[in-house]
Amino acid sequence: MPHSATRSTFERIVINQFTPLHCSQAREMLGWNREYLSEQSGVSVSAIERFESQAPVRDVTRLALAYSLEAQGLVFFPGFTPGRGGNVRGTTPDPMGREDFALIE
């Protein structure tokens, strides 16, 4: 399978399984406030607030949040609280390579 198709598949998986509740639970687990997550992810505080309140955000914004939290060793599965992945880095591809990265909120 071509790399771009694989990346697209992983992106779709993350977009569908990384939830607003995951985001707030992960921040709590890490002891991060929204400002710190903003610094780590490049996503604005207002976009994080919107996402966590279940308002729509761009896919690239959701991917940037998931990527920055997975970089801390967290993994996300639908219906479960985030878990520590040990050596698992997660499946979220680095969103910096996306064509729409400049549109991050």
C-alpha positions in Angstrom: 0.0 0.0 0.0 1.4 3.4 -0.9 2.6 5.6 2.0 0.0 8.3 1.4 -2.8 5.7 1.5 -1.4 4.3 4.8 -1.1 7.8 6.3 -4.7 8.6 5.2 -5.9 5.3 6.8 -4.2 6.1 10.1 -5.5 9.7 10.0 -9.1 8.5 9.5 -8.7 6.0 12.4 -7.4 8.8 14.7 -10.1 11.3 13.6 -12.8 8.7 14.4 -11.4 7.4 17.7 -9.7 10.4 19.4 -12.6 12.1 21.3 -13.0 15.3 23.2 -13.2 13.3 26.4 -9.9 11.6 25.6 -8.3 15.0 25.2 -9.5 16.3 28.6 -8.7 12.9 30.3 -5.2 12.9 28.8 -4.5 16.4 29.9 -5.6 15.5 33.5 -3.4 12.4 33.5 -0.4 14.4 32.4 -1.2 17.3 34.7 -1.4 19.7 31.7 -3.6 22.7 31.4 -5.0 23.8 28.1 -2.2 26.4 27.7 0.5 23.8 28.0 -1.2 21.5 25.5 -1.5 24.5 23.2 2.3 25.1 23.5 3.0 21.4 22.8 0.6 20.9 20.0 0.5 24.3 18.2 -3.2 24.3 18.6 -4.8 27.5 20.0 -6.3 27.4 23.5 -9.7 28.4 22.0 -9.6 25.5 19.6 -8.8 23.1 22.5 -11.7 24.5 24.5 -14.0 24.1 21.5 -12.9 20.5 20.9 -13.3 19.5 24.5 -16.8 21.0 24.5 -17.6 18.8 21.5 -17.7 21.7 19.0 -16.3 20.9 15.5 -12.6 21.5 14.8 -10.6 20.8 11.7 -9.2 17.3 11.2 -5.6 18.6 11.3 -6.3 20.2 14.7 -7.6 16.9 16.1 -4.6 15.1 14.7 -2.2 17.7 16.2 -3.7 17.2 19.6 -3.7 13.4 19.4 -0.1 13.4 18.1 1.2 15.6 20.9 -0.5 13.5 23.6 0.6 10.2 22.1 4.2 11.5 22.1 3.9 11.4 25.9 3.2 7.6 25.7 -0.6 7.7 25.8 -2.8 5.5 23.6 -6.5 6.0 22.8 -9.2 3.4 22.2 -12.9 4.1 21.7 -14.9 3.7 24.9 -11.8 3.6 27.2 -9.9 6.2 29.1 -6.4 6.9 27.7 -3.8 4.5 28.8 0.0 4.4 29.0 1.5 2.6 26.1 5.0 1.9 27.4 7.0 1.7 24.3 4.0 2.3 22.1 4.1 5.7 20.4 0.7 5.4 18.9 -0.5 5.5 15.3 -1.1 9.2 14.8 1.2 10.4 12.0 2.9 13.7 12.5 0.5 16.2 11.1 3.2 18.7 10.0 3.4 16.9 6.6 -0.2 17.5 5.8 -1.1 20.0 3.1 -3.6 21.6 5.4 -1.2 22.0 8.4 -1.1 25.8 7.9 -4.8 25.7 8.7 -4.3 24.4 12.2 -6.6 26.2 14.6 
